[in-house]
Amino acid sequence: MGQPMQVLNTTVIDSIAMFSTDRGFTGQSGVSVARGDEAAEGFPAGLAGEIFDADPSAVHVFVASNQVVVRRSEGWPQDAVDRITGIITRFFVYYDEA
């Protein structure tokens, strides 16, 4: 149930990675979530929580429309980019059909 999202483009600049998707997570307003921000709610906060769980170096996530921007405390090795891409791609898939 649910459809995978496509990550159309990823840009990495120092400790920031910007992921552009084929569909939006939010409307025009952006949502900013820092690690440990339990007060955040909604899809962007859920996505940020999954990113924080998967990547201990991720410290901040900003989601606006079809953009997901992740800041790490260190640079972006390719395996970290691939891991976050996978999380974004599968975020709206609740279970795979057998």
SEGUFI-808656 format. One record per residue (C-alpha): residue in one letter; residue number from 1; x, y, z. Coordinates in nm, 2 decimals. Layout:
REM residues N
<loba A, baza NUM, c1 X, c2 Y, c3 Z> $
...
REM end
This chain:
REM residues 98
<loba M, baza 1, c1 0.00, c2 0.00, c3 0.00> $
<loba G, baza 2, c1 0.13, c2 0.34, c3 -0.09> $
<loba Q, baza 3, c1 0.35, c2 0.44, c3 -0.37> $
<loba P, baza 4, c1 0.73, c2 0.49, c3 -0.38> $
<loba M, baza 5, c1 0.84, c2 0.85, c3 -0.44> $
<loba Q, baza 6, c1 1.12, c2 0.92, c3 -0.69> $
<loba V, baza 7, c1 1.42, c2 1.12, c3 -0.59> $
<loba L, baza 8, c1 1.48, c2 1.31, c3 -0.91> $
<loba N, baza 9, c1 1.79, c2 1.50, c3 -0.81> $
<loba T, baza 10, c1 2.03, c2 1.52, c3 -0.52> $
<loba T, baza 11, c1 2.28, c2 1.80, c3 -0.46> $
<loba V, baza 12, c1 2.54, c2 1.78, c3 -0.19> $
<loba I, baza 13, c1 2.72, c2 2.09, c3 -0.06> $
<loba D, baza 14, c1 2.95, c2 2.04, c3 0.24> $
<loba S, baza 15, c1 2.73, c2 1.91, c3 0.52> $
<loba I, baza 16, c1 2.40, c2 1.97, c3 0.34> $
<loba A, baza 17, c1 2.22, c2 1.74, c3 0.10> $
<loba M, baza 18, c1 1.91, c2 1.85, c3 -0.10> $
<loba F, baza 19, c1 1.68, c2 1.58, c3 -0.23> $
<loba S, baza 20, c1 1.42, c2 1.68, c3 -0.50> $
<loba T, baza 21, c1 1.12, c2 1.44, c3 -0.53> $
<loba D, baza 22, c1 0.85, c2 1.38, c3 -0.78> $
<loba R, baza 23, c1 0.57, c2 1.47, c3 -0.53> $
<loba G, baza 24, c1 0.53, c2 1.71, c3 -0.24> $
<loba F, baza 25, c1 0.54, c2 1.64, c3 0.13> $
<loba T, baza 26, c1 0.40, c2 1.98, c3 0.23> $
<loba G, baza 27, c1 0.23, c2 2.28, c3 0.07> $
<loba Q, baza 28, c1 0.41, c2 2.61, c3 0.02> $
<loba S, baza 29, c1 0.52, c2 2.63, c3 0.38> $
<loba G, baza 30, c1 0.83, c2 2.45, c3 0.50> $
<loba V, baza 31, c1 0.87, c2 2.25, c3 0.81> $
<loba S, baza 32, c1 1.20, c2 2.25, c3 1.00> $
<loba V, baza 33, c1 1.29, c2 1.96, c3 1.25> $
<loba A, baza 34, c1 1.60, c2 1.94, c3 1.46> $
<loba R, baza 35, c1 1.72, c2 1.61, c3 1.62> $
<loba G, baza 36, c1 1.53, c2 1.57, c3 1.95> $
<loba D, baza 37, c1 1.24, c2 1.79, c3 1.85> $
<loba E, baza 38, c1 0.96, c2 1.58, c3 1.98> $
<loba A, baza 39, c1 0.70, c2 1.85, c3 1.94> $
<loba A, baza 40, c1 0.70, c2 1.83, c3 1.56> $
<loba E, baza 41, c1 0.41, c2 1.66, c3 1.40> $
<loba G, baza 42, c1 0.29, c2 1.55, c3 1.05> $
<loba F, baza 43, c1 0.45, c2 1.39, c3 0.75> $
<loba P, baza 44, c1 0.77, c2 1.61, c3 0.76> $
<loba A, baza 45, c1 0.83, c2 1.53, c3 1.12> $
<loba G, baza 46, c1 0.77, c2 1.16, c3 1.06> $
<loba L, baza 47, c1 1.02, c2 1.16, c3 0.77> $
<loba A, baza 48, c1 1.27, c2 1.35, c3 0.98> $
<loba G, baza 49, c1 1.23, c2 1.09, c3 1.26> $
<loba E, baza 50, c1 1.31, c2 0.81, c3 1.01> $
<loba I, baza 51, c1 1.61, c2 1.00, c3 0.88> $
<loba F, baza 52, c1 1.74, c2 1.06, c3 1.24> $
<loba D, baza 53, c1 1.69, c2 0.69, c3 1.32> $
<loba A, baza 54, c1 1.88, c2 0.58, c3 1.02> $
<loba D, baza 55, c1 2.17, c2 0.83, c3 1.03> $
<loba P, baza 56, c1 2.32, c2 0.93, c3 1.37> $
<loba S, baza 57, c1 2.51, c2 1.22, c3 1.20> $
<loba A, baza 58, c1 2.19, c2 1.38, c3 1.07> $
<loba V, baza 59, c1 2.11, c2 1.69, c3 1.29> $
<loba H, baza 60, c1 1.85, c2 1.89, c3 1.10> $
<loba V, baza 61, c1 1.58, c2 1.82, c3 0.84> $
<loba F, baza 62, c1 1.39, c2 2.09, c3 0.64> $
<loba V, baza 63, c1 1.10, c2 1.98, c3 0.42> $
<loba A, baza 64, c1 0.92, c2 2.22, c3 0.18> $
<loba S, baza 65, c1 0.69, c2 2.10, c3 -0.09> $
<loba N, baza 66, c1 0.90, c2 1.84, c3 -0.29> $
<loba Q, baza 67, c1 1.24, c2 1.93, c3 -0.13> $
<loba V, baza 68, c1 1.40, c2 1.75, c3 0.16> $
<loba V, baza 69, c1 1.71, c2 1.92, c3 0.29> $
<loba V, baza 70, c1 1.93, c2 1.73, c3 0.55> $
<loba R, baza 71, c1 2.22, c2 1.86, c3 0.74> $
<loba R, baza 72, c1 2.48, c2 1.62, c3 0.89> $
<loba S, baza 73, c1 2.74, c2 1.69, c3 1.15> $
<loba E, baza 74, c1 3.00, c2 1.57, c3 0.90> $
<loba G, baza 75, c1 3.02, c2 1.53, c3 0.52> $
<loba W, baza 76, c1 2.81, c2 1.31, c3 0.29> $
<loba P, baza 77, c1 2.97, c2 0.98, c3 0.20> $
<loba Q, baza 78, c1 2.78, c2 0.80, c3 -0.09> $
<loba D, baza 79, c1 2.64, c2 0.54, c3 0.14> $
<loba A, baza 80, c1 2.47, c2 0.81, c3 0.35> $
<loba V, baza 81, c1 2.32, c2 0.97, c3 0.04> $
<loba D, baza 82, c1 2.19, c2 0.63, c3 -0.07> $
<loba R, baza 83, c1 2.05, c2 0.55, c3 0.27> $
<loba I, baza 84, c1 1.85, c2 0.88, c3 0.29> $
<loba T, baza 85, c1 1.74, c2 0.84, c3 -0.07> $
<loba G, baza 86, c1 1.60, c2 0.50, c3 0.02> $
<loba I, baza 87, c1 1.41, c2 0.64, c3 0.32> $
<loba I, baza 88, c1 1.26, c2 0.92, c3 0.12> $
<loba T, baza 89, c1 1.17, c2 0.68, c3 -0.17> $
<loba R, baza 90, c1 0.99, c2 0.43, c3 0.07> $
<loba F, baza 91, c1 0.84, c2 0.68, c3 0.31> $
<loba F, baza 92, c1 0.48, c2 0.65, c3 0.19> $
<loba V, baza 93, c1 0.50, c2 0.27, c3 0.13> $
<loba Y, baza 94, c1 0.32, c2 0.11, c3 0.43> $
<loba Y, baza 95, c1 0.37, c2 -0.25, c3 0.32> $
<loba D, baza 96, c1 0.48, c2 -0.43, c3 0.01> $
<loba E, baza 97, c1 0.23, c2 -0.63, c3 -0.19> $
<loba A, baza 98, c1 0.33, c2 -1.00, c3 -0.20> $
REM end
